[in-house]
């Protein structure tokens, strides 16, 4: 009887670890599937980015963004640079300068539209990458004028 209790206690100890490993394997496989779907989607663009929050692609003066999934991006939206008035970067819900991003946290690239409709908000996990995209898009706006 003591041996059975000992074996059960070992099983109870290892069960949470086994569950954790299974969950980690599934999460890794899920993210890999999203990345592969993104790669197929991104070939149509001149520039593209992927992260866990959003995918973004640029072709000529059009920007397309959406949410990554295993079957490909969903909730896709498109805006032309001709419709964009300004580019801003927000990190942790505060505006920051595109040229000197040092903050860490959740970044959102905000594109204000000329027609004053709802601004485009593209999330990024890395503020520095968002700043590079913002600088590039700002240059695109300057070329336009």
Residue pairs with C-beta under 8 A, 6 or more apart in sequence:
30 70
31 52
33 70
34 50
34 68
34 69
34 70
35 50
35 68
37 68
37 69
37 70
37 71
37 72
37 73
38 48
38 50
38 55
38 68
38 72
38 73
40 72
41 48
41 55
41 57
41 72
41 73
42 48
42 50
42 55
42 57
44 57
44 59
45 57
45 58
45 59
45 64
46 58
46 59
46 60
47 57
47 58
47 136
48 55
48 56
48 57
48 58
49 55
49 56
49 57
49 124
49 129
49 133
50 68
51 123
51 124
51 125
51 126
51 129
52 68
52 125
53 67
53 123
53 124
53 125
54 65
54 66
54 67
54 68
54 122
54 123
54 124
55 65
55 66
55 67
55 68
55 73
56 63
56 64
56 65
56 122
56 133
57 63
57 64
57 65
58 64
61 80
61 81
61 82
61 140
61 144
62 78
62 79
62 80
62 81
63 78
63 79
63 80
63 81
63 111
63 120
63 137
64 76
64 77
64 78
65 76
65 77
65 120
65 122
66 73
66 74
66 75
66 76
66 77
67 73
67 74
67 75
77 120
79 111
79 113
79 120
81 137
81 140
81 141
81 144
82 144
83 113
83 114
83 115
84 111
84 112
84 113
84 114
84 120
84 137
84 141
85 112
85 113
85 114
85 141
86 111
86 112
86 141
87 98
87 109
87 110
87 111
87 112
87 134
87 137
87 138
87 141
88 95
88 98
88 109
88 110
88 111
88 112
88 134
89 95
89 96
89 97
89 98
89 101
89 107
89 108
89 109
89 110
89 127
89 130
89 131
89 134
90 96
90 107
90 108
90 110
91 101
91 103
91 104
91 105
91 106
91 107
91 108
91 127
91 130
92 103
92 105
92 106
96 103
96 127
96 131
98 131
98 134
98 135
98 138
99 131
99 135
101 127
101 128
101 130
101 131
103 127
104 127
105 127
106 123
106 124
106 125
107 123
107 124
107 125
107 126
107 127
107 129
107 130
107 131
108 121
108 122
108 123
108 124
108 130
109 120
109 121
109 122
109 123
109 124
109 130
109 133
109 134
109 137
110 119
110 120
110 121
111 119
111 120
111 122
111 137
112 119
113 119
113 120
122 130
124 130
124 133
